[in-house]
Amino acid sequence: MKYHKLIRDRIPEIIERSGGSCITREMDEAEYIAMLEEKLSEELAEYMESKSMEELADLMEVIRAVAAARGSSIAEVEAIRARKAQERGGFDRRLLLLQTQKPDE
């Protein structure tokens, strides 16, 4: 079978252990980031379809990799998340915005 997709690091080893073989190549940084972003969409779609915690974990792994590829870390992303939660709140109250009105209306 032919593929053109980002895979986890140990997939070639798993394929070989099962008696198969595969051909891989290392991507440059720009291609890697593009493939990570494609993988992000793929994992989100899989989670949205299944609602599986396994797929949510896969999504988090791709987010970690995107942060690292862009010179950041999951710790920095978490710090940003925490700051925004402090400033604007989280989603714990389950609020649905129905309408707004400007002060001059």
N, C-alpha and C positions, 0 to 999 in steps of 0.2 A: 504494500500500500504506500502511496505517496502522501506526504503531509507537508505543511508549511506552517508550523505552529510552535510557539514557545512551550517548552516542557520543563518539568522539575529536574533538578540536577541528577537524581538517582534513577531516572527512567531508563537510560541506556543500560545500566547495570541490571535493572529488573527485567528488561527485555532479554538480555543475554542469559540471565539465570534461568529464564523459562525456555531456553533453547533457540531463541530468535537472534536476529542481528539487526543493527540499525546504522544509519549514517547520519551524523550530526555535524554542525559547524558552529563556531563561536561567532556571535554577531558583534558588530561595532556598537558604540554607545547609542547613536541615533536610532539604528534599527532596533536595538534592544528596548529602548524606551517606547518606540512605536508598537512593538509586539506586546510589551507589558500593558500598554493602554488598550490594545485589542483584547488581551486576556482579561483585563478588568471588566470590559463590557460582557465578555463571554461568561465570566464567573457570576456577574450580577444577574444576567439572564437565567443562568442555571439556578441561582438562589430564588429568583422571583417565581420560577416555575415549580420548584420543589419545596420551598420554605424550609429546607434542611439545614441544620446546624453545621453539617459537614460542608455544605456549599458556602455557608457564611464564613467558616474557617478558611476555606480556599480564597474567598474574597479578601479576607484580612491578610493572608499571606502575600497576595498580589499587591495590596496596598503597602505592605512593609517593603516589598521589593521596589515599587515605584518610588517611595520616599528615599530609599538608599540610592537608587539610580539617579535621582535628582539631587544628590548630595546632602540629603537630610537623614532623618531616622524616625522610627516609629515613636521614640520618646519625644522628639520635637513635635511631631504631629499630635501626639497626646497632649502636650503642653498647650498647643494652640487650641485644641478641642476644649481643654479645661478652662482656658482664659475666656473663650467664647461662651461657654456654659455659665461662667461667673457673670459675664457682662450681659448676656442676652437670655440666659436660661437654657434648659435642656428641652426635652419633649415629654417629661414625666406627667404633666397635667393634661395631656391629650387635647390641647386646644385646637379648634378649627376656626380659622378666620373667615367670617362671613361677609363683612363689609367694613369699610373705613370712610371717614369723612374728613376733608381738609378743614382747618380752622375757619377759613373764610367762606365756606359753603353753607 
